[in-house]
Amino acid sequence: MIDLALENQVSVIGIIASFVGVAVMLGIGVSILGGIALDCSTVSGYNEATPEESDGWALSCIEAQNQTASAYSLLLVILIVVASVSILFVVRLLG
């Protein structure tokens, strides 16, 4: 007969593993979509030779794209940290 404490540990570990998997996949997916969503090459004032020297709306678009990429990278780090803390918490409860 399976011990109930062991059965609860297995279900908790499965939940944590799925949370970590979803957190990492969500972070990577958001990072990929964040880079694709802002295409500044169609905005007027875009300089194809050196995009950093664009002016007007194109320059604003490029700056927003850089800030968005940084925010999505930070989101991925936060999700991984939250997943790690939850794993440590549950391991502490089980131990």
C-alpha positions as a Markdown table, in Angstrom:
| # | Residue | x | y | z |
|---|---|---|---|---|
| 1 | Met | 0.0 | 0.0 | 0.0 |
| 2 | Ile | 1.3 | 3.5 | -0.9 |
| 3 | Asp | 1.9 | 5.8 | 2.0 |
| 4 | Leu | -0.3 | 8.9 | 1.8 |
| 5 | Ala | 2.6 | 11.3 | 2.6 |
| 6 | Leu | 4.6 | 9.9 | -0.3 |
| 7 | Glu | 1.5 | 10.2 | -2.6 |
| 8 | Asn | 1.1 | 13.9 | -1.6 |
| 9 | Gln | 4.8 | 14.5 | -2.2 |
| 10 | Val | 4.6 | 13.1 | -5.7 |
| 11 | Ser | 1.6 | 15.3 | -6.5 |
| 12 | Val | 3.2 | 18.4 | -5.1 |
| 13 | Ile | 6.4 | 17.8 | -7.0 |
| 14 | Gly | 4.4 | 17.3 | -10.2 |
| 15 | Ile | 2.6 | 20.6 | -9.7 |
| 16 | Ile | 5.9 | 22.4 | -9.1 |
| 17 | Ala | 7.5 | 20.8 | -12.1 |
| 18 | Ser | 4.6 | 21.9 | -14.3 |
| 19 | Phe | 4.7 | 25.4 | -12.8 |
| 20 | Val | 8.4 | 25.7 | -13.6 |
| 21 | Gly | 7.8 | 24.4 | -17.2 |
| 22 | Val | 5.0 | 26.8 | -17.8 |
| 23 | Ala | 7.0 | 29.7 | -16.4 |
| 24 | Val | 10.0 | 29.0 | -18.6 |
| 25 | Met | 7.9 | 28.4 | -21.7 |
| 26 | Leu | 5.8 | 31.5 | -21.1 |
| 27 | Gly | 8.9 | 33.7 | -20.6 |
| 28 | Ile | 10.6 | 32.4 | -23.8 |
| 29 | Gly | 7.4 | 32.8 | -25.8 |
| 30 | Val | 6.8 | 36.3 | -24.6 |
| 31 | Ser | 10.4 | 37.2 | -25.4 |
| 32 | Ile | 10.1 | 35.8 | -28.9 |
| 33 | Leu | 6.7 | 37.5 | -29.5 |
| 34 | Gly | 8.0 | 40.8 | -28.0 |
| 35 | Gly | 10.8 | 41.0 | -30.6 |
| 36 | Ile | 8.4 | 40.2 | -33.5 |
| 37 | Ala | 5.6 | 42.5 | -32.5 |
| 38 | Leu | 7.4 | 45.8 | -33.0 |
| 39 | Asp | 8.5 | 46.1 | -36.6 |
| 40 | Cys | 9.9 | 49.6 | -37.0 |
| 41 | Ser | 11.1 | 49.2 | -40.6 |
| 42 | Thr | 7.7 | 50.3 | -42.0 |
| 43 | Val | 7.5 | 53.6 | -40.0 |
| 44 | Ser | 8.3 | 56.8 | -41.7 |
| 45 | Gly | 11.8 | 58.2 | -40.8 |
| 46 | Tyr | 13.4 | 54.7 | -40.5 |
| 47 | Asn | 17.0 | 54.6 | -41.7 |
| 48 | Glu | 17.7 | 51.1 | -43.0 |
| 49 | Ala | 21.5 | 51.6 | -43.1 |
| 50 | Thr | 21.8 | 52.5 | -39.4 |
| 51 | Pro | 18.5 | 52.1 | -37.6 |
| 52 | Glu | 19.9 | 53.9 | -34.5 |
| 53 | Glu | 20.1 | 57.1 | -36.6 |
| 54 | Ser | 16.4 | 57.1 | -37.5 |
| 55 | Asp | 14.3 | 60.1 | -36.6 |
| 56 | Gly | 10.8 | 61.0 | -35.5 |
| 57 | Trp | 8.3 | 58.1 | -35.1 |
| 58 | Ala | 10.9 | 55.5 | -36.2 |
| 59 | Leu | 13.3 | 56.5 | -33.4 |
| 60 | Ser | 10.5 | 56.3 | -30.9 |
| 61 | Cys | 9.5 | 52.9 | -32.2 |
| 62 | Ile | 13.1 | 51.6 | -31.9 |
| 63 | Glu | 13.4 | 53.0 | -28.3 |
| 64 | Ala | 10.1 | 51.4 | -27.4 |
| 65 | Gln | 11.3 | 48.1 | -29.0 |
| 66 | Asn | 14.5 | 48.1 | -26.9 |
| 67 | Gln | 12.6 | 48.9 | -23.7 |
| 68 | Thr | 10.0 | 46.2 | -24.4 |
| 69 | Ala | 12.7 | 43.6 | -25.0 |
| 70 | Ser | 14.3 | 44.5 | -21.7 |
| 71 | Ala | 11.0 | 44.3 | -19.9 |
| 72 | Tyr | 10.3 | 40.8 | -21.4 |
| 73 | Ser | 13.8 | 39.6 | -20.3 |
| 74 | Leu | 13.1 | 40.9 | -16.8 |
| 75 | Leu | 9.8 | 39.1 | -16.8 |
| 76 | Leu | 11.5 | 35.8 | -17.7 |
| 77 | Val | 14.0 | 36.3 | -14.8 |
| 78 | Ile | 11.2 | 37.1 | -12.4 |
| 79 | Leu | 9.3 | 34.0 | -13.4 |
| 80 | Ile | 12.3 | 31.8 | -12.9 |
| 81 | Val | 13.0 | 33.3 | -9.5 |
| 82 | Val | 9.4 | 32.8 | -8.4 |
| 83 | Ala | 9.5 | 29.2 | -9.5 |
| 84 | Ser | 12.8 | 28.6 | -7.7 |
| 85 | Val | 11.5 | 30.1 | -4.5 |
| 86 | Ser | 8.3 | 28.0 | -4.6 |
| 87 | Ile | 10.4 | 24.9 | -5.2 |
| 88 | Leu | 12.6 | 25.7 | -2.2 |
| 89 | Phe | 9.5 | 26.4 | -0.1 |
| 90 | Val | 7.9 | 23.1 | -1.0 |
| 91 | Val | 11.2 | 21.2 | -0.5 |
| 92 | Arg | 11.4 | 22.8 | 2.9 |
| 93 | Leu | 7.9 | 21.7 | 3.7 |
| 94 | Leu | 8.5 | 18.1 | 2.6 |
| 95 | Gly | 11.9 | 17.8 | 4.4 |
